[in-house]
Amino acid sequence: MRAPICSRSACLAKAHSMTTYPGIEELKAQAKRLRQAMNDRGAALTHSAALEMIARQHGVRDWNTLAALAAKPNAPAKTPLFVGAAIGGRYLNQPFTGEILSLSALTGGLRRITVHFDKAVDVVTFESFSAFRRRVSAQIDADGVSPRKTSNGVPHLVLDL
């Protein structure tokens, strides 16, 4: 069941309740300890592989994502999300600007957002064919990133917050 529309103050409060992560130095130290423990057991592990494993242990997809989250653990969203707000980002890896038409909270910390693009976005990558969209609805997490991804792993919607 959907929760009521997210008001500006409610959206800001959700941004403040984001998960916190250890600092970058602590995460690197965890990776170093993991690498040493694995090497002591005869299973060679590169430093980059250890960083990726630490990221997965913290519930994110890769080290770059974890490093970005750890760099600003308690930072609120730079752009508060509310109905009528101007927003930009990428939809199916195509840049856009637009206006938020609706925003509602869902279970699991996700939100449902509807964006009306200022200029139609071509959602097809073929040179011989185009399909333009002016409005899109999607789920996003607290960072403004859609959990749904294209076949090559790119999130459907990424907001510039």
C-alpha distance (Angstrom), angle and dihedral (degrees) to the residues before:
residue distance angle dihedral
M1 . . .
R2 3.78 . .
A3 3.78 121.7 .
P4 3.81 121.0 -133.5
I5 3.80 120.9 -76.3
C6 3.77 112.0 -70.8
S7 3.79 110.1 -108.5
R8 3.80 120.6 -149.6
S9 3.83 93.0 -101.7
A10 3.82 92.2 46.2
C11 3.82 90.9 50.5
L12 3.81 90.9 51.1
A13 3.80 90.8 48.8
K14 3.82 90.5 52.3
A15 3.79 90.2 51.2
H16 3.81 89.9 55.1
S17 3.81 91.3 51.1
M18 3.80 94.2 60.1
T19 3.79 118.2 134.5
T20 3.79 114.2 -88.2
Y21 3.79 122.6 -137.2
P22 3.80 132.7 -162.8
G23 3.79 116.6 -92.8
I24 3.81 121.4 -86.7
E25 3.81 92.9 -102.8
E26 3.82 92.1 52.6
L27 3.81 91.3 48.3
K28 3.80 90.6 50.7
A29 3.80 89.6 48.4
Q30 3.83 89.3 52.2
A31 3.80 89.4 52.2
K32 3.81 91.1 48.5
R33 3.82 91.4 51.1
L34 3.81 91.1 47.3
R35 3.80 91.5 49.4
Q36 3.82 91.7 48.9
A37 3.82 92.0 48.0
M38 3.80 92.0 49.8
N39 3.81 92.6 46.2
D40 3.83 90.0 49.5
R41 3.81 87.7 56.5
G42 3.79 92.3 51.2
A43 3.81 96.7 -104.4
A44 3.79 106.6 120.3
L45 3.79 112.6 -142.0
T46 3.79 127.1 -177.2
H47 3.78 120.4 -133.1
S48 3.81 91.8 -114.9
A49 3.82 91.3 51.5
A50 3.81 89.4 50.7
L51 3.82 90.5 51.3
E52 3.80 90.2 51.0
M53 3.82 90.8 49.8
I54 3.81 91.3 50.5
A55 3.81 89.2 51.5
R56 3.80 91.1 53.3
Q57 3.81 90.4 48.2
H58 3.79 88.1 57.5
G59 3.80 91.0 51.0
V60 3.80 100.6 -106.5
R61 3.78 128.7 117.4
D62 3.82 100.9 -119.1
W63 3.80 146.8 -3.4
N64 3.81 94.9 -97.3
T65 3.79 91.0 56.7
L66 3.80 92.4 47.6
A67 3.80 92.2 47.1
A68 3.81 90.3 52.2
L69 3.80 92.2 48.6
A70 3.81 92.5 46.1
A71 3.81 91.7 50.2
K72 3.82 91.1 63.2
P73 3.81 106.6 21.9
N74 3.80 98.1 159.3
A75 3.78 100.8 24.4
P76 3.79 114.5 127.9
A77 3.76 119.5 -132.6
K78 3.80 110.2 -75.9
T79 3.79 90.2 -137.7
P80 3.81 113.9 42.5
L81 3.78 111.5 -136.6
F82 3.79 115.6 -129.7
V83 3.79 137.3 138.9
G84 3.80 109.7 -77.4
A85 3.83 94.9 22.8
A86 3.79 119.4 137.0
I87 3.81 110.3 -120.7
G88 3.78 138.9 176.8
G89 3.76 136.1 -167.9
R90 3.78 141.2 108.7
Y91 3.80 128.5 -55.4
L92 3.82 114.1 -166.9
N93 3.80 85.0 -12.8
Q94 3.83 92.0 -57.4
P95 3.83 117.3 120.1
F96 3.80 118.2 -117.4
T97 3.78 144.9 169.1
G98 3.77 122.4 -156.0
E99 3.78 150.3 129.0
I100 3.80 129.6 -81.5
L101 3.81 107.7 -117.8
S102 3.80 98.2 177.9
L103 3.77 138.9 4.1
S104 3.79 128.4 -176.4
A105 3.77 135.8 168.9
L106 3.80 119.9 -115.2
T107 3.77 131.1 -170.5
G108 3.79 119.2 -81.4
G109 3.80 95.8 38.7
L110 3.79 93.5 -69.5
R111 3.79 126.3 129.8
R112 3.78 131.1 -153.9
I113 3.78 113.3 -133.4
T114 3.79 133.4 -175.9
V115 3.81 116.6 -159.5
H116 3.79 127.0 -170.4
F117 3.81 109.0 -152.4
D118 3.80 119.5 -134.0
K119 3.80 88.7 -141.6
A120 3.81 125.1 22.7
V121 3.82 114.4 -96.7
D122 3.81 120.9 -137.9
V123 3.80 104.8 -132.4
V124 3.81 95.9 -173.6
T125 3.81 122.5 82.8
F126 3.81 97.3 -160.6
E127 3.80 116.5 109.4
S128 3.81 93.5 -142.4
F129 3.81 96.9 49.3
S130 3.81 136.9 45.9
A131 3.79 135.7 -173.1
F132 3.78 117.6 -175.1
R133 3.80 126.9 -157.1
R134 3.80 127.6 -166.2
R135 3.81 98.3 -179.2
V136 3.78 134.2 33.7
S137 3.80 136.7 179.7
A138 3.78 120.3 -156.8
Q139 3.78 144.7 151.8
I140 3.80 117.5 -105.9
D141 3.79 134.8 -175.3
A142 3.83 126.9 -133.4
D143 3.82 89.7 -79.3
G144 3.81 92.9 55.2
V145 3.81 93.8 -107.7
S146 3.78 124.4 131.1
P147 3.81 114.6 -124.9
R148 3.82 88.4 -145.9
K149 3.78 114.6 86.6
T150 3.77 139.2 -167.8
S151 3.80 120.2 -111.8
N152 3.82 90.2 -90.0
G153 3.83 92.7 53.7
V154 3.82 99.6 -102.0
P155 3.84 113.3 138.1
H156 3.81 113.3 -112.9
L157 3.81 92.5 -128.2
V158 3.81 129.4 21.8
L159 3.80 118.0 177.4
D160 3.80 122.7 -154.2
L161 3.79 101.1 -125.2
